[in-house]
Amino acid sequence: MSLGRHRRVWLGKRVPKAVLGGVASALVLAATAITVTALTARQSTQEPVTKATQPQPQTTLPTPPTTARSQSPPAMRSDGSYAVGITTLSITEPGGAGGTTDRSLPTAVFYPGQESATGEAAGVQPDRSHAPYPLLVFSQGYDLSVQAYSTLLSDWASAGFVVAAPTYPHTDPGDPGALDENDIIYHPSDLRYVITAVIDDVGVPRSLLSGLIDANEIGVVGHSDGADVSLAVAANTCCQDPRVKATAILSGAELASFSGHYVLSDGAPLLVVQGNADTINRPMCSAQIYDAAGPDKYYLDLLGASHEPPYADPGPDQQIVARVTTDFFDGELSGQTAALAALATDGNVGGRSSLTATAVAPQAGGPCPGAPS
């Protein structure tokens, strides 16, 4: 029996989409840009040694806070104005998967960059004029490649985030024979390890990412099984990481396969996104997460949307997801109060989406398959 919920039915090989001047091809071209090799044994606070070689709109949102952080964030260009660069970290987690085998965690990193003469994402130099940037770590769904989400990941990088997207073992459709959804029980530890490896690389002199990330502004975001993993790292006692300051769950659920229990009532700020026509991750799964969470929390209801298109297919729904998640992370990580105020406008789109911050999600309740009873 699968420990995950086997959300996706394999229908054949996905045809990669062309995005942002060759971002898709850059995932391959940049594979040797940076190598991160961990030399220490895996511990609860893993710290690798790194080496770099280079409907009905709702208006019930609460009034956003009127006071900024004690230390104002640096001025940034408007959302979406950065060129997007991409590189890959080759991360090896020693003694992973129960301490028996090393785990390979190749991680695509999208970052705000300067305009490139070639137009290729692999040749874009980081824009350090507004660094450091918040870090978002994205976890992909089972049987979906990181490349499938390239447009969404690029949107975040263009808006001023560094986005790290690991490929977990046994999840990539590029190797169908190795697919194993049961491996999900190890992915929260993988995610925590990736956070440590990326932050460590930022401190390496002359690394491409050197000085580019603010280690105090880390958010996690994931889709489907990847959302389950992100939620576990944000709010499950099995693997909670205090470095995570905000979480976005895209069609995700609590998962009984993880040990520990969920502590959402006093967790980090939370955004839950759900298509109300999703038959794979049913709306009651997202509603369960949202209803258990304390403030600050937001629920984006995508009207008539199914499981994958709002996140993997460019179009109006994905644009709404990109804008709302950007507003959320700008507000909760970067302290931009104007971004929180923009949530109501960007999330309430007639006939397509509705955003609320009320106590209970606008979805029928009921048991969520695979969630703790």
PyMOL commands that set and color helices and strands:
alter all, ss='L'
color gray80, all
select helices_A, chain A and resi 23-29+96-99+121-123+146-158+176-178+181-202+225-235+283-292+309-312+316-332+337-347
alter helices_A, ss='H'
color red, helices_A
select strands_A, chain A and resi 34-37+83-95+101-113+133-139+162-166+213-223+244-250+270-275+297-302+353-356
alter strands_A, ss='S'
color yellow, strands_A
deselect
rebuild
show_as cartoon
